[in-house]
């Protein structure tokens, strides 16, 4: 690797440590010998067994401390900042999902707004060297100009989830300005991979197939104007974050927002065909999904496509995992984890 490794004398606090990206990042830091404090409320938005399975893989590391708690609990957050005095904080805890935000708006305000406010307050009273937090490609709304650039106008979010993520960027900017907190927001573009989130489409497609049910594809059955997504393999995301954390915070402050995506959008149908092949290879039999085409869902955007030049300039890294390689790793894990026959 052509970048400076992480300082193992520092304490890294990672919220959402039992979540998909939080788990993979925690494991990567622990493998390097870093001290990691993980916080997660293990909510039941999706199967908690998977969250506990991720935690089981982190438990053997001596330098891992897990706290079951909710970032919207201010006293708990303040207490842990006071106790562990983290040098670097990575906030990956959030209520995820565009569609779920239409049915359950309350949890998004609680976790994504109140919870993030508590983290900013904790960073204010117990100063940190760097706060890195998850934003989302959904802040671009129905932006027609592609690829999406960090300088684009993002004041028209089309879901409450997107609105909370845009709010996080504004809140972080204000706290950086007022209290000199070095803060970096990362706009993630459709992250996938092993031990992923069951609410994500690719995971749901595998579930439906093995349950003998048809998959629903929300693209109107319009292949000419198919949805495009910038699918980003989880290891690429983790490496991007890791390189950012290894930088002296003076290089990324006082406040920056970066896209972190694959910069190579795929048609949804091409992604589905690649997943069929990957599951076929993993099970050694032909896999063809039974497909039902539905209208676009409210809040969905036609294309996500990241310009990744800004992040590349700062960390010297561009995601490069192809969907064939990434989906094969997911399929192999899925078949093993669920013991699919």
C-alpha atoms as one frame of an Amber mdcrd trajectory, in Angstrom:
protein
   0.000   0.000   0.000   1.295   3.402  -0.896  -0.227   5.185   2.083   0.705
   5.686   5.695  -0.802   3.086   7.998  -3.064   4.032  10.839  -1.682   5.170
  14.168  -2.314   2.237  16.488  -1.786   4.428  19.556  -5.032   6.237  18.824
  -8.525   5.265  19.968 -11.139   4.978  17.221 -14.811   5.217  18.178 -17.087
   3.684  15.539 -20.848   4.027  15.818 -22.955   1.453  13.975 -20.193  -1.105
  14.620 -22.612  -4.037  14.236 -23.852  -2.593  10.951 -22.608  -3.534   7.507
 -19.938  -0.891   6.841 -19.241  -0.379  10.554 -18.402  -4.063  11.013 -16.083
  -4.225   8.000 -14.293  -1.021   9.025 -13.957  -2.135  12.667 -12.460  -5.449
  11.599  -9.967  -3.743   9.270  -8.787  -1.375  12.028  -8.603  -4.164  14.610
  -6.526  -6.316  12.236  -3.987  -3.479  12.208  -3.858  -3.388  16.011  -5.979
  -0.269  16.566  -8.061   0.323  19.698 -11.721   0.309  18.597 -14.719   1.307
  20.700 -17.864   0.107  18.921 -21.328   1.469  19.690 -24.548   0.037  18.255
 -28.151  -0.178  19.449 -28.756  -3.463  17.535 -32.170  -2.243  16.344 -34.491
  -4.673  14.584 -34.802  -2.817  11.276 -33.415  -6.047   9.831 -32.510  -9.481
  11.254 -30.545  -8.901  14.468 -28.974 -12.377  14.156 -26.834 -10.999  11.341
 -25.737  -8.069  13.526 -24.753 -10.451  16.326 -22.936 -12.672  13.798 -20.857
  -9.648  12.759 -20.094  -8.825  16.402 -18.989 -12.432  17.012 -16.262 -11.897
  14.414 -15.041  -8.779  16.259 -15.100 -10.251  19.783 -11.801 -12.192  19.537
  -9.866  -8.929  19.117  -8.454  -7.829  22.470  -8.568  -4.169  21.518 -12.300
  -4.206  20.741 -14.785  -2.812  23.259 -18.479  -3.053  22.446 -21.145  -0.808
  23.969 -24.803  -1.522  23.305 -26.326   1.927  23.180 -28.240   4.387  21.036
 -26.560   7.532  19.718 -29.802   9.412  20.417 -29.094   8.859  24.155 -27.036
  11.974  24.899 -25.980  11.000  28.432 -24.676   7.622  27.181 -22.723   9.278
  24.373 -21.207  11.954  26.621 -20.296   9.341  29.231 -18.444   7.195  26.701
 -16.585  10.143  25.188 -15.512  11.122  28.690 -14.459   7.564  29.550 -12.631
   6.578  26.347 -11.572  10.011  25.002 -11.525   8.868  21.354  -9.012  10.539
  19.040 -11.019   9.721  15.924 -14.766   9.183  15.555 -16.465   7.486  12.610
 -20.250   7.865  12.725 -21.872   5.095  10.695 -24.912   4.665  12.958 -28.053
   5.850  11.199 -31.497   4.700  10.281 -30.899   3.603   6.718 -33.203   3.103
   3.757 -35.035   5.486   1.451 -38.345   3.598   1.285 -38.555   2.889   5.032
 -38.315   6.642   5.710 -41.710   7.092   4.047 -43.350   4.587   6.443 -41.427
   5.390   9.649 -40.220   8.993   9.618 -39.851   9.279  13.421 -36.862   6.942
  13.704 -34.966   8.952  11.056 -35.283  12.174  13.048 -34.314  10.381  16.257
 -31.257   8.557  14.932 -30.031  10.683  12.034 -30.730  14.150  13.433 -30.815
  13.884  17.253 -28.165  11.144  17.288 -25.802  13.063  15.030 -26.330  16.236
  17.082 -25.258  14.277  20.189 -22.079  13.152  18.425 -21.262  16.727  17.416
 -21.854  17.911  20.986 -19.617  15.141  22.340 -16.876  16.116  19.847 -17.264
  19.717  21.009 -16.826  18.958  24.722 -14.261  16.152  24.249 -12.306  17.442
  21.235 -11.333  14.886  18.595  -8.704  14.974  15.858 -11.169  13.972  13.159
 -14.875  13.196  12.839 -15.803  11.180   9.752 -19.526  10.612   9.183 -21.752
   8.830   6.703 -23.730  10.934   4.287 -25.396   9.430   1.221 -25.666   9.676
  -2.548 -29.391  10.232  -1.943 -28.643  13.918  -1.137 -28.356  14.487  -4.903
 -32.105  13.900  -5.228 -33.287  13.728  -8.815 -30.198  15.556 -10.045 -30.061
  15.136 -13.838 -26.394  16.063 -14.315 -24.058  13.059 -14.093 -21.654  12.181
 -12.713 -22.692  13.768  -9.404 -20.059  16.169  -8.123 -19.635  17.409  -4.576
 -20.134  20.992  -5.793 -23.608  20.188  -7.209 -26.704  21.865  -5.791 -28.283
  19.426  -3.295 -31.214  21.338  -1.846 -33.981  19.171  -3.311 -33.903  15.819
  -1.464 -36.706  13.488  -2.569 -36.933  11.420   0.640 -36.786  12.178   4.364
 -33.731   9.901   4.586 -31.936  12.140   2.073 -33.080  15.252   3.947 -31.569
  13.928   7.203 -28.256  13.227   5.480 -28.143  16.701   3.946 -28.941  18.046
   7.438 -25.949  16.132   8.821 -23.666  17.886   6.338 -25.047  21.293   7.351
 -24.773  20.512  11.088 -21.187  19.277  10.680 -20.281  22.426   8.754 -21.672
  24.634  11.531 -19.867  22.730  14.295 -16.622  22.816  12.315 -17.015  26.543
  11.879 -17.920  27.283  15.505 -15.793  24.778  17.399 -13.020  23.887  14.905
 -14.063  20.225  14.745 -12.320  18.620  11.732 -15.241  16.876  10.018 -15.449
  14.853   6.807 -18.717  13.629   5.299 -18.781  10.665   2.928 -21.575  10.306
   0.392 -21.820   6.529  -0.034 -23.053   5.089  -3.344 -24.979   1.767  -3.073
 -22.598  -0.331  -0.974 -22.824  -4.127  -1.291 -20.898  -7.238  -0.273 -20.704
 -10.176   2.187 -22.516  -9.742   5.521 -24.438  -6.917   3.850 -27.816  -5.398
   4.647 -30.818  -7.668   3.998 -32.958  -4.618   3.126 -30.785  -3.921   0.074
 -32.181  -5.086  -3.272 -29.397  -7.558  -4.182 -29.724  -9.323  -0.804 -33.518
  -9.399  -1.077 -33.266 -10.898  -4.575 -31.193 -13.789  -3.197 -33.685 -14.291
  -0.332 -36.643 -14.364  -2.722 -34.955 -16.759  -5.135 -34.157 -19.331  -2.453
 -37.658 -18.955  -0.990 -39.057 -19.768  -4.456 -40.666 -16.342  -4.814 -40.527
 -13.822  -7.674 -38.386 -10.699  -7.325 -39.932  -7.256  -7.791 -38.000  -4.817
  -9.971 -39.090  -1.209  -9.639 -38.114   0.122 -13.062 -41.484   0.030 -14.901
 -40.068  -2.821 -17.009 -38.524  -0.067 -19.120 -35.164  -1.517 -20.222 -34.396
   1.367 -22.523 -34.537   3.810 -19.591 -33.379   1.372 -16.917 -32.237   2.568
 -13.497 -28.503   3.107 -13.185 -26.703   2.574  -9.893 -23.106   3.150  -8.869
 -22.594  -0.121  -6.958 -19.576   0.041  -4.623 -18.004  -3.042  -3.053 -17.635
  -2.767   0.723 -13.853  -3.383   0.816 -13.370  -0.409  -1.514 -15.430   1.775
   0.826 -13.410   0.598   3.833 -10.105   1.274   2.096 -11.263   4.782   1.178
 -12.194   5.485   4.816  -8.983   3.925   6.121  -6.836   6.085   3.831  -8.744
   9.152   4.951  -8.187   8.254   8.619  -4.460   7.776   8.013  -4.154  11.366
   6.742  -3.180  14.089   9.188  -6.501  15.816   9.832  -4.903  19.127   8.794
  -5.136  17.889   5.195  -8.889  17.284   5.267 -10.141  20.098   7.494 -11.948
  22.058   8.571 -14.889  20.571   6.728 -15.092  18.503   3.563 -17.630  16.285
   1.851 -16.530  13.543  -0.548 -18.312  11.114  -2.833 -17.206   7.552  -2.241
 -18.496   5.389  -5.068 -17.396   3.228  -7.954 -17.524   5.934 -10.672 -18.869
   3.238 -13.008 -22.680   2.980 -12.960 -24.373  -0.253 -14.010 -27.842  -0.813
 -15.396 -30.018  -2.478 -12.763 -30.825  -5.360 -15.140 -27.115  -5.990 -15.832
 -26.509  -6.093 -12.082 -29.356  -8.624 -11.671 -27.972 -10.859 -14.447 -24.519
 -10.747 -12.830 -26.080 -11.752  -9.485 -27.864 -14.691 -11.172 -24.511 -15.896
 -12.567 -22.755 -15.455  -9.222 -25.415 -17.428  -7.326 -25.318 -20.038 -10.085
 -21.583 -20.444  -9.613 -21.914 -20.567  -5.816 -24.608 -23.279  -5.952 -23.275
 -25.085  -9.048 -26.642 -24.850 -10.829 -28.354 -22.445 -13.194 -30.070 -19.562
 -11.414 -32.753 -17.493 -13.159 -34.945 -15.170 -11.117 -38.693 -15.047 -11.672
 -39.088 -11.291 -12.349 -42.077  -9.022 -11.767 -41.773  -5.428 -13.006 -43.307
  -2.629 -10.958 -43.508   1.183 -11.256 -40.766   3.317  -9.723 -41.131   3.791
  -5.955 -41.537   7.280  -4.451 -38.147   8.620  -3.415 -36.198   6.463  -5.875
 -33.920   8.284  -8.298 -33.259   7.200 -11.910 -29.457   7.218 -11.700 -26.677
   7.451  -9.126 -23.226   8.078 -10.519 -20.322   9.377  -8.448 -17.540  11.646
  -9.537 -14.715  10.408  -7.272 -11.916  12.751  -8.334 -11.929  14.845  -5.151
 -11.409  11.850  -2.851  -8.845  10.404  -5.240  -6.827  13.622  -5.068  -6.725
  13.491  -1.270  -6.220   9.747  -0.639  -4.838   8.453  -3.951  -7.387   5.685
  -4.248 -10.242   4.848  -6.592 -12.568   1.853  -6.068 -11.873  -0.823  -8.636
 -13.798  -3.989  -7.674 -16.004  -5.096 -10.585 -19.594  -6.165  -9.887 -18.734
  -9.670 -11.151 -15.995 -10.021  -8.530 -17.941  -8.299  -5.741 -21.202 -10.176
  -6.309 -19.340 -13.502  -6.477 -17.921 -12.808  -2.995 -21.401 -11.930  -1.758
 -22.954 -15.050  -3.342 -20.281 -17.360  -1.901 -20.803 -15.856   1.568 -24.614
 -15.993   1.291 -24.703 -19.645   0.251 -22.340 -20.567   3.104 -23.947 -18.402
   5.800 -27.508 -19.550   5.099 -26.382 -23.095   4.270 -28.362 -22.975   1.048
 -29.029 -26.367  -0.505
